[in-house]
Amino acid sequence: MIRLMKRSNKIVIEIGESDNVPLFETIAQNIFNKGYSILPDALPSNLVNMLWNHVQEMPSFKFKKAGVGRNEDHVMNNVVRSDEVCWINDETEVGEAWQHWTGSLQTFLNSRLFLGLFSFESHFSHYGQGDYYKLHQDAFKGEANRILSLIVYLNPDWLPEDGGELVLYTGEHEQEAIKVIPKFGTIVVFLSEEFPHEVLPANRDRFSIAGWFRVNSSNTDRIDPPI
């Protein structure tokens, strides 16, 4: 459980670590057994409500059109995706709470699955009416250091007719795809190199967090992930 406590005029965020163990264990077992985990209404209620309230209060200029690729290869491509994003840091109480939770998940998964996860990056995503993200992969084998992708949905009262489903392709055939309705508090975790996926057009405003756990692929010429 996440608790907000006021000490000396400062909000202190406390997260009960033991409360997360059953959830983290389920995610770890799913990743081990099939490479992905889809858990509806799973994010702790205090945290998902904090994130939802925060994203609703954010001014629109904080969101920027999303691109594809990293660093010098990063370009805007409206054919591939049309959403907008705002990167998350720990400069706000909500950002600090989110990064604390994902840090706890990272530590747990490293202890259970020995993945060598080194860092985590994430952003809020906003899909307006008609926005989409075409079929893509978050990492390609041997070419990137993203190991696990994490998605959390922040959409109360989302209905199937609202669209915006994540389609996760779990095999070579189209019928092996799984459609995930972006309902409030749903958590999706999957191996970044293994599962192509896409986001179908949304019929109303759709909010989520997308993040990636990464390994350290630094060498003598560059630091990656950057400090």
SVG drawing of the C-alpha trace seen along z (x, -y; Angstrom):
<svg xmlns="http://www.w3.org/2000/svg" viewBox="-19 -24 56 46">
<polyline fill="none" stroke="black" stroke-width="0.4" points="0.0,0.0 1.2,-3.5 0.7,-6.1 1.2,-9.8 2.4,-11.2 3.2,-14.8 6.4,-15.4 7.8,-18.9 5.6,-20.3 6.9,-17.7 4.9,-14.9 6.6,-11.6 5.6,-8.6 5.6,-5.2 5.1,-2.0 4.4,1.3 6.9,3.6 5.3,6.8 2.0,5.8 3.5,6.1 5.0,9.5 2.0,11.6 1.7,9.3 5.4,9.3 5.5,13.1 2.6,13.5 4.4,11.2 7.6,13.2 5.9,16.6 4.1,15.4 7.3,14.0 9.1,17.2 6.3,19.5 5.2,17.6 7.2,14.3 4.3,12.0 1.9,11.1 -1.5,9.4 -3.2,8.5 -6.4,6.5 -7.0,4.1 -3.7,5.1 -1.8,1.8 -2.2,0.8 -5.3,-1.4 -3.6,-4.3 -0.9,-4.4 -3.1,-4.2 -5.4,-6.9 -2.4,-9.1 -1.2,-8.6 -4.7,-9.2 -5.2,-12.4 -1.7,-13.6 -2.2,-13.0 -5.6,-14.8 -4.0,-17.9 -1.1,-18.1 -1.2,-21.0 -1.5,-19.9 1.9,-21.5 3.7,-18.9 2.8,-16.3 4.9,-16.2 4.3,-14.3 6.0,-10.9 8.7,-9.7 10.4,-6.4 14.0,-5.4 16.5,-6.5 19.2,-9.2 20.4,-10.2 17.9,-7.8 14.9,-9.4 12.5,-10.8 8.8,-11.8 6.7,-9.5 2.9,-9.9 2.5,-6.9 3.8,-4.7 2.3,-6.4 0.3,-9.5 0.2,-9.6 2.0,-12.1 4.1,-11.5 5.5,-13.1 8.6,-11.5 8.4,-10.7 11.0,-11.7 11.2,-11.7 10.8,-15.5 7.2,-15.2 5.7,-13.2 3.7,-11.1 6.8,-10.5 8.7,-9.5 6.0,-7.0 5.9,-5.5 9.6,-5.1 9.8,-3.6 7.2,-1.0 8.9,-0.1 12.3,0.0 10.8,2.5 9.5,4.6 13.0,4.4 14.7,5.7 12.2,8.5 12.5,9.6 16.3,9.6 16.2,11.8 13.7,14.2 14.6,14.3 18.3,13.1 17.6,10.6 20.3,8.1 17.9,5.2 19.9,2.0 17.6,-0.9 14.0,-1.9 12.6,-4.7 8.9,-5.6 6.5,-8.1 2.8,-9.0 1.1,-8.4 -1.9,-10.2 -3.9,-8.9 -6.6,-11.3 -9.5,-10.2 -8.2,-8.3 -4.7,-8.0 -2.8,-4.7 0.6,-3.0 1.3,-0.6 2.8,2.8 6.3,2.6 8.8,4.1 10.3,2.3 13.7,4.0 15.4,6.1 17.5,9.1 21.2,8.1 20.5,4.4 19.1,2.8 19.2,3.1 15.5,3.0 14.6,6.3 11.1,5.9 8.3,3.6 5.8,2.4 2.4,0.8 -0.1,-0.5 -3.5,-1.8 -5.2,-4.9 -8.7,-4.9 -11.6,-4.6 -14.9,-3.3 -13.3,-2.2 -15.7,-0.3 -14.9,2.2 -16.4,-0.2 -13.9,-2.9 -11.2,-1.0 -7.6,-1.7 -6.7,2.0 -3.2,3.2 -2.7,6.2 0.1,8.4 1.3,11.0 2.3,14.1 3.0,16.4 3.5,16.5 -0.2,16.5 -2.6,13.6 -5.0,15.7 -2.4,16.0 -2.8,12.3 -4.2,11.2 -6.2,8.0 -6.0,6.1 -8.6,3.5 -6.9,0.5 -8.9,0.6 -8.0,-1.3 -5.2,0.3 -4.4,3.1 -0.7,4.1 1.0,5.6 4.6,6.8 6.4,8.6 9.8,9.5 10.7,6.5 12.5,8.5 9.9,11.3 6.5,9.7 5.5,7.4 2.5,5.3 0.3,2.4 -2.2,0.0 -5.5,-0.2 -7.1,-3.6 -8.8,-5.0 -12.3,-6.5 -11.8,-8.8 -8.9,-10.1 -6.8,-7.2 -4.0,-7.5 -1.3,-5.0 2.2,-4.7 4.8,-2.9 8.1,-1.9 11.2,0.3 13.6,2.1 17.0,2.0 20.4,3.6 23.7,1.8 25.3,1.9 27.9,-0.8 31.2,-0.5 34.4,-2.6 32.7,-4.9 29.4,-5.5 27.3,-5.2 24.0,-3.4 21.7,-3.8 22.9,-7.4 23.4,-8.4"/>
</svg>
